[in-house]
Amino acid sequence: MSKIKVSQKLSLIGKTKKQIACIKGLGLRKINDSRIIDDTPENLGMVNVVKHMVNIERIEE
């Protein structure tokens, strides 16, 4: 299974509850925080909601 690295680049101030929940669901807590997560449809759906707030990198295994 492939992985993706997700890094938060914007603050959560003034964002919608759905966007905040997606950031928390991805395991991100503050600006410049990064997580390596599985490339599943559920995770990609959360990334799609906050794609303007995160940087995404594919990690090849």
C-alpha positions as CSV (number, residue, x, y, z in Angstrom):
1,M,0.0,0.0,0.0
2,S,1.4,3.4,-0.9
3,K,1.7,6.2,1.6
4,I,1.4,10.0,1.4
5,K,3.0,12.7,3.5
6,V,0.6,15.5,4.5
7,S,2.0,18.8,5.9
8,Q,-0.2,21.6,7.3
9,K,0.6,25.0,5.8
10,L,-2.2,27.2,7.0
11,S,-3.8,28.0,10.4
12,L,-7.2,26.7,11.4
13,I,-8.4,30.1,12.5
14,G,-11.6,31.1,10.7
15,K,-12.1,27.7,9.0
16,T,-15.3,25.6,8.9
17,K,-16.0,22.8,11.4
18,K,-15.7,20.3,8.6
19,Q,-12.2,21.5,7.6
20,I,-11.0,21.5,11.3
21,A,-12.4,18.0,11.7
22,C,-10.5,16.8,8.6
23,I,-7.2,18.3,9.7
24,K,-7.6,16.7,13.2
25,G,-8.6,13.4,11.5
26,L,-5.4,13.4,9.5
27,G,-3.5,13.8,12.7
28,L,-2.2,17.3,12.1
29,R,-2.1,19.8,15.0
30,K,-0.4,23.0,14.0
31,I,1.4,24.7,11.1
32,N,4.3,22.8,9.6
33,D,3.2,19.6,11.3
34,S,3.6,16.5,9.1
35,R,2.2,13.0,9.1
36,I,2.7,10.0,6.9
37,I,-0.6,8.2,6.3
38,D,-1.9,5.4,4.1
39,D,-3.3,6.2,0.7
40,T,-6.9,5.1,1.3
41,P,-10.1,6.6,-0.1
42,E,-11.1,7.8,3.4
43,N,-7.8,9.7,3.9
44,L,-7.9,11.1,0.3
45,G,-11.4,12.4,0.9
46,M,-10.2,14.3,4.0
47,V,-7.2,15.6,2.1
48,N,-9.5,16.8,-0.7
49,V,-11.6,18.8,1.7
50,V,-8.5,20.7,3.0
51,K,-6.3,20.6,-0.2
52,H,-5.7,24.3,0.0
53,M,-4.4,24.1,3.6
54,V,-1.9,21.2,3.2
55,N,1.0,20.1,1.1
56,I,0.8,16.5,-0.2
57,E,3.8,14.3,-1.3
58,R,3.6,10.7,-2.5
59,I,6.0,8.3,-0.9
60,E,7.1,5.3,-3.0
61,E,7.9,2.1,-1.0
